[in-house]
């Protein structure tokens, strides 16, 4: 249903153009929106609503009926008589009736997209309802999930809708109390670069409007509307995994999660057993800051000793000494690819366990 605020904004705009006062009332004679006091017209509205006339002049005011699919929804009252007032009233009634249709269609589409995301529709229903709602079924799309610092922000939902525009082929909705979801239609050939660019542009807009702590995650590009739920599930995983392993990034794609998405699905007891096997009774948290900095920088430089020592501003032999020391305490030589992979996974597993422990708390 269209909101009273939308109706008020509409008639305020029409009055500023035409200088004709307007009042929207329901069929029981209660005022919904008005630009001025129309007096005691409730009784006249009720009588007009029950009459067969679509428009009528009563006691110096013009009355018009506004229908929603053959059912009387509102009565519009225009102040004054004369041809100009009648014309303005007729146009205002037509405008409001068009808004009712547009908002109802958006509501229907919103419900359809929500059920599509949650995988609540049969395949035959997906295509039949897409056809009825004039939604293209074979366009490339991607699902984005937008989260602000305080979970879902209803202001962010409306701002995202405003940013994408009502005429856009994109859909903006929400299926829970946490996030805003965007089903974005793409051009043929669009990939990660184009999606990242669109996401960054949206982030900047929302930040400018005062929305803080924004993070956007998105799934893979799908070609059929029936696959929207898959892209949504991927985006959800990207949002969760991104918080653990890419917490410094505002935008994260499912395709960039790498081994992180596998670790995310491991049971905690299995993770603890793995860490015990690798480090014995120790944990990477037991390493001093210098050792951890050396490890991360070594991985960052693809196990390149010369480049790592240069960036750490230490002699090559000093780095070799640190790596030898680490090998003695863990049994893993980070200069050996297999040992480096094992160590890297172990560090990620520990990070995952710490995150889950804090989340449970």
C-alpha positions as MATLAB code, in Angstrom:
seq = 'XXXXXXXXXXXXXXXXXXXXXXXXXXXXXXXXXXXXXXXXXXXXXXXXXXXXXXXXXXXXXXXXXXXXXXXXXXXXXXXXXXXXXXXXXXXXXXXXXXXXXXXXXXXXXXXXXXXXXXXXXXXXXXXXXXXXXXXXXXXXXXXXXXXXXXXXXXXXXXXXXXXXXXXXXXXXXXXXXXXXXXXXXXXXXXXXXXXXXXXXXXXXXXXXXXXXXXXXXXXXXXXXXXXXXXXXXXXXXXXXXXXXXXXXXXXXXXXXXXXXXXXXXXXXXXXXXXXXXXXXXXXXXXXXXXXXXXXXXXXXXXXXXXXXXXXXXXXXXXXXXXXXXXXXXXXXXXXXXXXXXXXXXXXXXXXXXXXXXXXXX';
ca = [
       0.000    0.000    0.000;
       1.186    3.489   -0.834;
       2.145    5.516    2.243;
       0.345    8.657    3.414;
       3.653   10.533    3.148;
       3.904    9.716   -0.552;
       0.351   10.987   -1.067;
       1.137   14.159    0.889;
       4.287   14.820   -1.161;
       2.324   14.254   -4.365;
      -0.474   16.708   -3.652;
       1.983   19.259   -2.223;
       3.854   19.121   -5.519;
       0.663   19.441   -7.543;
      -0.468   22.426   -5.495;
       2.872   24.191   -5.966;
       2.344   23.893   -9.729;
      -1.407   24.528  -10.015;
      -2.116   26.566   -6.842;
      -5.207   24.432   -6.306;
      -5.749   22.951   -2.841;
      -6.243   19.197   -2.718;
      -7.331   16.705   -0.098;
      -7.181   12.897   -0.213;
      -9.700   11.037    1.976;
     -10.515    7.381    2.445;
     -13.979    5.947    1.710;
     -14.991    6.432    5.363;
     -14.378   10.164    5.136;
     -11.106   10.230    7.087;
      -8.411   12.615    5.890;
      -5.289   10.906    4.522;
      -3.373   13.871    3.102;
      -4.274   17.521    2.537;
      -2.811   20.866    1.503;
      -5.408   22.848    3.476;
      -8.443   22.501    5.730;
     -11.350   21.498    3.498;
     -13.903   21.947    6.266;
     -16.363   19.305    7.378;
     -16.523   17.289    4.174;
     -16.525   13.773    5.686;
     -20.262   13.257    5.258;
     -20.152   14.475    1.652;
     -17.242   12.105    0.910;
     -19.128    9.084    2.293;
     -22.256    9.960    0.286;
     -20.194   10.544   -2.877;
     -18.353    7.253   -2.364;
     -21.624    5.344   -2.363;
     -22.941    7.141   -5.448;
     -22.467    5.872   -9.031;
     -20.711    9.074  -10.164;
     -16.932    9.118  -10.780;
     -16.744   12.894  -10.270;
     -19.095   15.488   -8.861;
     -19.286   19.105   -7.698;
     -20.535   19.370   -4.112;
     -20.876   22.584   -2.103;
     -18.227   24.421   -4.100;
     -15.687   21.534   -4.216;
     -14.800   19.047   -6.916;
     -14.921   15.366   -5.874;
     -13.147   12.564   -7.732;
     -12.999    8.805   -7.138;
      -9.660    6.961   -7.206;
      -9.785    3.226   -7.853;
      -7.356    0.388   -7.274;
      -8.237   -2.521   -9.610;
     -11.933   -1.579   -9.805;
     -12.173   -1.057   -6.031;
     -12.697    2.443   -4.665;
      -9.629    3.348   -2.617;
      -9.697    7.142   -2.108;
     -11.749   10.242   -2.771;
      -9.914   13.355   -3.947;
     -11.372   16.750   -3.126;
     -10.213   19.795   -5.106;
     -10.852   23.254   -3.678;
     -12.985   25.558   -5.787;
     -15.128   25.314   -8.897;
     -14.516   26.038  -12.543;
     -12.923   24.315  -15.507;
      -9.335   24.799  -14.328;
      -9.973   23.292  -10.897;
     -11.821   20.368  -12.462;
      -8.893   19.767  -14.835;
      -6.324   19.898  -12.008;
      -8.435   17.557   -9.863;
      -8.824   15.109  -12.729;
      -5.059   15.126  -13.337;
      -4.329   14.709   -9.611;
      -6.712   11.730   -9.391;
      -5.053   10.144  -12.411;
      -1.586   10.717  -10.890;
      -2.534    9.100   -7.579;
      -4.204    6.170   -9.341;
      -1.023    5.651  -11.385;
       1.020    5.713   -8.162;
      -1.224    3.020   -6.684;
      -0.566    0.791   -9.684;
       3.191    1.455   -9.631;
       3.559    0.795   -5.900;
       1.434   -2.323   -6.054;
       3.558   -3.650   -8.916;
       6.710   -2.900   -6.937;
       5.245   -4.694   -3.931;
       4.418   -7.732   -6.072;
       7.909   -7.735   -7.545;
       9.452   -7.332   -4.106;
       7.572  -10.373   -2.795;
       8.582  -12.364   -5.853;
      12.269  -11.461   -5.455;
      12.203  -12.312   -1.728;
      10.736  -15.761   -2.420;
      13.200  -16.222   -5.257;
      16.152  -15.427   -2.983;
      14.911  -17.803   -0.302;
      14.327  -20.576   -2.845;
      10.626  -20.761   -1.978;
       9.296  -21.076   -5.546;
       8.804  -24.010   -7.859;
      10.528  -23.741  -11.231;
       7.214  -23.390  -13.086;
       6.152  -20.586  -10.706;
       9.416  -18.709  -11.252;
       8.886  -18.456  -14.993;
       5.131  -17.849  -14.903;
       5.416  -15.052  -12.336;
       8.421  -13.535  -14.122;
       6.330  -13.303  -17.267;
       3.388  -11.760  -15.410;
       5.636   -9.170  -13.718;
       7.540   -8.439  -16.966;
      10.884   -9.553  -15.542;
      13.424  -10.866  -18.051;
      14.396  -14.429  -17.164;
      17.655  -14.850  -19.104;
      19.540  -11.660  -18.197;
      22.950  -11.901  -16.437;
      22.605  -10.913  -12.781;
      24.539  -10.938   -9.525;
      23.306  -10.767   -5.932;
      24.937   -8.235   -3.599;
      24.467   -8.099    0.167;
      24.957   -4.730    1.832;
      25.640   -4.497    5.554;
      26.184   -1.319    7.542;
      27.948   -0.956   10.878;
      24.746   -1.516   12.864;
      23.330   -4.372   10.794;
      20.507   -3.485    8.428;
      19.759    0.221    8.258;
      16.282    0.968    6.821;
      17.649    4.302    5.655;
      20.303    2.407    3.684;
      17.524    0.348    2.075;
      15.699    3.434    0.822;
      18.930    5.182   -0.171;
      19.990    2.149   -2.217;
      16.607    2.201   -3.965;
      16.993    5.918   -4.639;
      20.535    5.457   -5.952;
      19.568    2.666   -8.374;
      16.401    4.487   -9.459;
      12.816    3.293   -9.828;
      13.232    2.693  -13.562;
      16.241    0.436  -13.002;
      16.102   -3.280  -13.754;
      17.820   -3.917  -10.418;
      15.877   -5.023   -7.339;
      16.545   -3.817   -3.786;
      14.935   -5.697   -0.912;
      15.498   -7.300    2.507;
      14.670  -10.781    3.767;
      15.838  -10.385    7.377;
      16.698   -7.767    9.986;
      20.390   -7.718    9.126;
      21.116   -6.825    5.498;
      19.997   -5.069    2.341;
      19.979   -7.270   -0.764;
      20.476   -6.053   -4.330;
      19.760   -8.261   -7.329;
      21.707   -6.378   -9.984;
      21.247   -6.889  -13.694;
      24.477   -6.774  -15.693;
      25.426   -6.194  -19.300;
      26.720   -9.117  -21.333;
      30.397   -9.641  -20.594;
      30.399   -7.799  -17.245;
      32.628   -9.466  -14.674;
      34.345   -8.807  -11.352;
      35.837   -5.495  -12.467;
      32.474   -3.997  -13.446;
      30.724   -5.357  -10.350;
      33.467   -3.986   -8.076;
      33.158   -0.601   -9.735;
      29.379   -0.538   -9.211;
      29.760   -1.669   -5.582;
      32.397    0.989   -4.835;
      30.197    3.667   -6.351;
      27.283    2.579   -4.139;
      29.517    2.522   -1.043;
      30.728    6.076   -1.710;
      27.154    7.301   -2.202;
      25.936    5.730    1.045;
      28.939    7.056    2.968;
      28.210   10.518    1.633;
      24.644   10.128    2.921;
      25.930    9.266    6.395;
      25.759    5.450    6.424;
      28.799    4.122    8.309;
      30.659    0.812    8.381;
      29.449   -0.379    4.975;
      30.490   -3.780    3.665;
      29.298   -5.333    0.392;
      29.648   -8.990   -0.579;
      28.501  -10.547   -3.828;
      28.137  -13.984   -5.399;
      28.963  -15.233   -8.879;
      27.226  -14.003  -12.030;
      24.207  -16.113  -12.993;
      22.538  -16.223  -16.403;
      19.058  -17.481  -15.486;
      16.641  -16.024  -12.966;
      16.154  -19.471  -11.406;
      19.790  -19.289  -10.183;
      19.351  -16.084   -8.178;
      19.114  -18.030   -4.894;
      22.519  -19.619   -5.570;
      24.198  -16.241   -6.056;
      22.479  -15.065   -2.857;
      23.838  -18.009   -0.833;
      27.310  -17.328   -2.232;
      27.044  -13.652   -1.277;
      26.012  -14.632    2.275;
      29.057  -16.859    2.590;
      31.289  -14.139    1.137;
      29.970  -11.684    3.741;
      30.659  -14.079    6.634;
      34.024  -15.350    5.412;
      35.084  -11.828    4.463;
      34.659  -10.699    8.067;
      37.106  -13.387    9.184;
      39.846  -13.351    6.572;
      39.338  -10.000    4.736;
      38.125   -7.783    7.562;
      39.934   -4.732    6.177;
      38.012   -4.809    2.879;
      34.741   -3.028    2.134;
      33.933   -5.205   -0.886;
      34.472   -8.949   -1.188;
      33.496  -11.409   -3.922;
      32.678  -15.076   -3.415;
      35.235  -15.919   -6.115;
      37.984  -14.301   -4.007;
      37.444  -16.352   -0.848;
      39.837  -19.122   -1.871;
      40.562  -21.673    0.825;
      38.792  -19.458    3.351;
      35.388  -20.750    2.257;
      36.521  -24.335    2.906;
      37.868  -23.525    6.367;
      34.614  -21.714    7.184;
      32.690  -24.959    6.774;
      34.935  -27.018    9.080;
      33.600  -28.086   12.508;
      35.462  -26.489   15.412;
      36.523  -29.830   17.005;
      38.216  -30.829   13.749;
      40.009  -27.455   13.655;
      41.296  -27.889   17.205;
      42.581  -31.370   16.398;
      44.389  -30.035   13.318;
      46.086  -27.251   15.311;
      47.212  -29.721   17.990;
      48.741  -31.932   15.316;
      50.619  -29.016   13.709;
      51.777  -27.050   16.756;
      51.560  -29.610   19.553;
      50.470  -27.820   22.683;
      51.295  -24.414   21.211;
      49.334  -21.916   19.139;
      50.368  -19.234   16.630;
      49.181  -16.759   19.265;
      52.200  -17.784   21.330;
      54.619  -16.352   18.738;
      56.029  -12.918   19.471;
      55.107   -9.954   17.297;
      58.448   -9.984   15.463;
      57.992  -13.614   14.430;
      54.401  -13.092   13.297;
      55.382   -9.998   11.280;
      58.149  -12.004    9.610;
      55.765  -14.868    8.775;
      53.058  -12.669    7.258;
      55.563  -10.619    5.262;
      57.202  -13.810    3.964;
      53.817  -15.106    2.763;
      52.958  -11.693    1.316;
      56.095  -11.869   -0.836;
      55.424  -15.421   -2.069;
      58.226  -16.982    0.021;
      60.849  -14.708   -1.530;
      63.689  -14.342    1.008;
      65.436  -11.396   -0.682;
      62.280   -9.294   -1.116;
      61.033  -10.073    2.387;
      64.342   -9.067    4.021;
      64.365   -5.855    1.963;
      60.847   -4.885    3.059;
      61.582   -5.742    6.692;
      64.815   -3.699    6.519;
      66.869   -6.620    7.843;
      69.837   -8.550    6.497;
      69.067  -11.694    4.503;
      70.964  -13.805    7.064;
      68.809  -12.365    9.858;
      65.670  -13.518    8.030;
      67.196  -16.963    7.449;
      67.999  -17.164   11.157;
      64.397  -16.341   12.068;
      63.059  -18.971    9.660;
      65.490  -21.570   11.055;
      64.369  -20.729   14.570;
      60.723  -21.113   13.564;
      61.505  -24.475   11.944;
      63.058  -25.769   15.178;
      60.018  -24.783   17.256;
      57.326  -26.034   14.843;
      59.025  -28.551   12.591;
      57.878  -26.554    9.542;
      60.280  -24.879    7.117;
      58.434  -21.983    5.469;
      60.925  -22.028    2.588;
      59.451  -25.404    1.571;
      56.186  -24.954   -0.312;
      54.273  -27.805    1.385;
      55.302  -26.659    4.860;
      54.386  -23.074    3.977;
      50.922  -24.171    2.807;
      50.393  -26.156    6.021;
      51.473  -23.195    8.139;
      49.294  -20.749    6.185;
      46.219  -22.951    6.575;
      46.944  -23.364   10.289;
      47.068  -19.585   10.761;
      43.732  -19.227    8.940;
      42.167  -22.010   11.017;
      43.231  -20.287   14.237;
      41.773  -16.997   13.011;
      38.522  -18.782   12.144;
      38.304  -20.438   15.574;
      38.898  -17.149   17.384;
      36.194  -15.458   15.313;
      33.676  -18.230   16.008;
      34.444  -18.194   19.722;
      33.833  -14.450   19.882;
      30.662  -14.807   17.793;
      29.332  -17.496   20.131;
      30.104  -15.271   23.094;
];
